[in-house]
Amino acid sequence: MVRRAALAATLLFALSTASASAATETTVQTKNFFFDPATATITLGSPVNWQNQTTSTNHGSKSDLAGLWFVTANHGTTSADVTFNFAGSFAYTCTVHANMHGTIKVKMAAAPTSAPLGTNFTITWATAGVPSGYVFDVQRKKPNKPFKTWFSGTSFGGAKFVPARKGTFQFKARLRKVGGAATGYSPNLAITVN
């Protein structure tokens, strides 16, 4: 039974990744010791690069949650792309100047986002396999209720949701080190059941 559930979840993830929003590249600029924008909100699976606009200072970007990314942009250059395949709010710091901070907020995806009662919604929080040593926490909010845990410590990147009533449901997700620190939660994803 467990093997069947794992296989079903794996197949669901493979199907759900195809429904994630189209990726659009975002550029964060480094100017006079700050990131512009300081907070960027992107769709799941989108790349970000850091463009150094200064004429004489080197900058870079590293994830505050160790090991997720580390890039450098020497003055007048652009870093390699970092693709954000996981929903969450990812804080980062300049690799050279510890007082420079920013955040990349990665939205979850749903297909469809609005449909009648009885519809199977695909909720996606990852477009790639979870890195070794990490898991996802996903919360769901029913209409007029607080957020509650939907999945805790899962390695799956998406799930089906079949609501039992009409209304607006919300979801948010984060990436967490097993037994350790976590990203912030993603921006809320809303679906409407009519």
C-alpha positions in Angstrom: 0.0 0.0 0.0 2.8 2.4 0.9 4.6 1.6 -2.4 1.4 2.3 -4.3 1.0 5.7 -2.6 4.6 6.6 -3.2 4.3 5.7 -6.9 1.0 7.7 -7.2 2.7 10.7 -5.6 5.7 10.4 -7.9 3.5 10.3 -10.9 1.4 13.2 -9.6 4.6 15.3 -9.2 5.7 14.5 -12.8 2.3 15.6 -14.0 2.1 18.7 -11.8 5.4 20.1 -12.9 4.1 20.5 -16.4 1.4 22.9 -15.2 3.8 25.3 -13.5 3.7 28.9 -14.9 6.0 29.9 -17.7 9.4 31.0 -16.4 10.5 34.6 -16.9 14.0 35.8 -16.1 14.3 38.4 -13.3 17.4 40.6 -12.9 18.4 42.0 -9.5 20.8 44.9 -9.8 23.5 45.8 -7.2 24.0 49.6 -6.9 25.9 51.5 -4.2 25.6 48.7 -1.6 22.0 47.7 -2.0 20.0 45.3 -4.1 17.4 46.6 -6.5 14.8 45.4 -6.1 15.4 44.3 -2.5 12.5 41.9 -2.8 11.6 40.2 -6.0 8.5 38.0 -6.5 8.7 35.4 -9.2 6.9 32.4 -10.5 7.9 28.8 -9.8 10.8 27.7 -12.0 12.0 31.2 -12.9 15.6 32.2 -13.2 17.2 35.2 -11.4 20.5 36.8 -12.1 22.4 39.5 -10.2 23.8 42.4 -12.4 26.5 44.5 -10.8 25.9 48.1 -11.8 28.9 49.5 -9.9 32.1 50.5 -11.6 34.6 49.3 -9.1 33.0 47.1 -6.4 32.5 43.3 -6.6 29.3 41.8 -5.3 27.7 38.4 -5.2 24.7 36.6 -3.7 24.5 33.7 -1.4 21.5 32.0 0.2 21.0 32.6 3.9 19.9 28.9 4.0 23.4 27.4 3.4 24.1 25.5 0.3 21.2 26.7 -2.0 23.2 29.0 -4.2 26.4 31.2 -4.3 27.1 33.4 -7.3 29.5 36.3 -8.0 29.1 39.4 -10.1 32.3 41.4 -10.5 31.8 45.1 -11.3 30.1 45.6 -14.6 29.1 41.9 -15.0 26.1 39.7 -14.6 26.1 36.5 -12.5 25.0 33.1 -13.8 21.3 32.4 -13.6 19.9 30.8 -10.4 16.7 28.9 -11.2 14.2 28.9 -8.3 12.4 25.5 -8.5 11.0 25.6 -5.0 8.3 27.8 -3.5 9.2 29.9 -0.5 10.8 33.2 0.5 14.5 33.0 0.1 16.6 35.5 2.0 20.1 36.2 0.7 23.2 38.3 1.5 25.9 39.9 -0.6 29.0 37.6 -0.6 31.3 40.6 0.0 29.1 43.0 2.0 27.2 41.4 4.9 25.0 44.5 5.3 23.4 44.0 1.8 20.3 41.8 2.0 17.5 40.8 -0.3 14.7 38.3 -0.7 13.4 36.2 -3.6 9.7 35.3 -3.1 8.7 32.3 -5.2 5.0 31.7 -5.8 3.4 28.3 -5.9 1.3 27.2 -9.0 -2.1 25.7 -9.4 -4.1 24.3 -12.3 -6.8 25.3 -12.6 -7.0 28.4 -10.4 -10.8 28.6 -10.5 -13.3 25.8 -11.2 -16.6 24.3 -10.0 -17.0 22.1 -7.0 -15.8 18.5 -7.7 -12.7 19.7 -9.8 -9.3 18.1 -9.1 -6.9 21.0 -8.6 -3.1 20.4 -9.0 -1.2 22.3 -6.4 2.6 22.6 -7.2 5.4 23.8 -4.9 8.4 22.4 -6.7 9.5 21.9 -10.3 12.5 19.8 -9.5 13.4 17.1 -7.0 14.1 18.3 -3.4 17.8 18.6 -2.6 19.3 16.0 -0.4 18.7 16.9 3.3 15.7 19.1 2.6 11.9 18.7 2.8 8.8 20.8 2.1 6.2 22.1 4.5 2.9 23.1 2.9 0.0 24.8 4.6 -3.6 25.1 3.5 -6.3 27.7 4.5 -10.0 26.8 4.1 -12.5 29.6 3.6 -12.8 31.7 6.8 -10.3 29.5 8.7 -6.6 29.9 9.7 -3.7 28.2 7.9 -3.1 24.6 9.0 -0.5 22.1 8.0 -1.4 20.2 4.9 2.0 18.4 4.4 4.9 18.5 6.8 8.4 17.2 5.9 7.3 15.9 2.4 9.7 15.3 -0.5 7.0 15.5 -3.1 6.6 18.6 -5.2 2.9 18.7 -5.6 -0.4 17.2 -4.8 -4.0 16.9 -6.0 -6.6 18.8 -4.0 -10.4 18.1 -4.3 -12.3 20.6 -2.2 -15.5 19.5 -0.4 -17.1 23.0 -0.5 -17.2 26.2 -2.4 -15.0 29.2 -1.5 -11.5 30.5 -1.8 -8.7 28.2 -0.5 -5.2 29.4 0.0 -1.8 27.6 0.1 1.8 28.4 1.0 5.0 26.4 1.1 8.5 26.5 2.3 11.7 24.5 1.9 13.3 23.3 5.2 16.5 21.5 6.1 15.7 18.3 7.9 16.1 19.2 11.6 17.2 22.7 10.8 16.4 26.1 9.4 13.8 26.9 6.7 13.0 29.5 4.1 10.1 31.8 4.8 6.8 30.7 3.4 5.9 31.5 -0.2 3.4 34.2 -1.1 -0.2 32.8 -0.7 -1.6 31.0 -3.6 -5.4 31.3 -3.9 -7.8 29.0 -5.8 -11.5 29.6 -6.1 -14.1 26.9 -6.1 -17.5 28.1 -7.4 
